[in-house]
């Protein structure tokens, strides 16, 4: 009986978080990232964002963070993007992944390639594997290297498809991309 009560409590907590009652709302997360990823530095701005905002991050806000001139902020977004995307509906995640994977901006393509490595299994993203295949042919070697990592970390989802991506990247023109793909395949 205690176990069942605990399970129901966990489910109700997850539902309430989905509705915006999280410990760190997406708007607060965006404010913290905009402050350079330092929670203390973003605290005054964060509380204002929580009071004024609806608690949702727009695609435009994410885009601005992904294209920020400061490399550290771009890396912070790439690391936290999967957590932000967990709050989105599957169609919103699919739209974000497809629009960023086909963007002209190398910063957006790199951010989504890095985010594809750590997307939660609880929040599956339709088209994520297709995005990995598409980004494997990206002109930017940093994107291709990030995709090699994503393909390796997600290989259990569709082994045949993702191992084929790794084999293709192991024959890449860029030596760094080759090395990342070969390490993933175990061909050192």
Beta strands, then each sheet from edge to edge (+ up, - down):
end
